[in-house]
């Protein structure tokens, strides 16, 4: 069961990352982050929203070690905490933050629950 969970969560991580990696304009629009005077935001999408998660998911599959999967879980904890902090200080679109933060929290719980027991 843990193997199926790790495989599924890693593939979801890679899949979500591919949106930022290969379709940064689409991802930026979905996150309400349209480029303004510079295309540096697209570079950031490809790097932090895309490549980081594509390679992390692929590396965890390649290494196939519980701590590798757990580290992705910790990354998702950070993302979910960032969303929670944003709700407190930034007044973002609540529905979007709760959806994306919920996905991040669920992936964090899956990775950490399966690999830190």
N, C-alpha and C positions, 0 to 999 in steps of 0.2 A: 504493500500500500504506500509506503514512504517513497519507493522508487517512482510510482505513478504520479504521486503528488509533486515530487521534485522535477520530474520531466515536464509535467503540465505547467507548473508555475514558472519554470525556466523558459519554456516555449512562449508563454504569455509575456514574460519579461522581454524576450527577444522580439516578439511580435509588436508590442507597444513601442519598443525602442526603434524598430524599423520605420515607424511612422515619422519620428523625429529625424532619423538618419537619412531616409530617402525622400521624404515629403515634408520638409521643414515649413513650407508656406502653409500647407494644410494643417499641420500641427499647431503652428503659430495662430492661425485663424481659430482653430478649435479651442485654444487656450486664451483667446482674446489678446494675443500678443502680435499685432500687425507691425511689420517693419516700418520705420519712419524715415529719418534722414539717411540711415545707413543700413546695409544688409548684414551688419555684425550680429543682429538678432538671429538671422538664419544660421549663421555659423554656430551660435550658442545652441540652437535647437539641434543641429547635427551632432554637436559634441556632448552636451550634458543631458539632453532628453533622448538623444538617439544612440550614438556610438557607445556611450558609457554603459547603457543597459543592454545593448546587443552583445557587446564583448563580455560583460559580466555574466549574462545568461549562458553564453556559449562556453565561457571558461569553466563555469560551474558544471556544465554537462561534461566537458572534457576531463576535468579533474575528478568528478564524481566522488567528492568527499563531503561529509556533513558540514564541516566548517565553511566550505566554499558556498554551499547553498545558504547557510546561516548568514554569511556576510551580505548576500543579496537581501536577505530579510532585514538586516540592520540598515541597509541603504533605504529600503522602503519605509522603515520606521522613521528615518530622518525626513523623508519626503512627506509622510503623513503628519509629522510634528510641524513641519514647515507650513502645511495647509492649515493646521489648527491655529498656529500663531497668526497666520494671515487673517483668519476669521476674527481674531481678537483685535488686530491693529489696522487692517487694510480695507475692510468693508468690500471684499470681492463678491462676485455673484455667488450667493450662498449655495444654490443648487449645484452648480458646477464644482465648487470646492468640495461639497459633500460627496458627490459622485466620484470625482478623481481621488479624493482623500480616502473614501471608502474602499476603492479598489486597491490603493496603496496599503492601507491597513490590513485588508484581507490577505494580500500577498505577503506582507510582513508576518502575519500570524501563521500562514501556511508554512513559509520557509523556516521560521523560528520554532514553531511547534513541532514540526517534523524532524528537525535536525539538532535541537538542543536538549533532547530528552535522554 
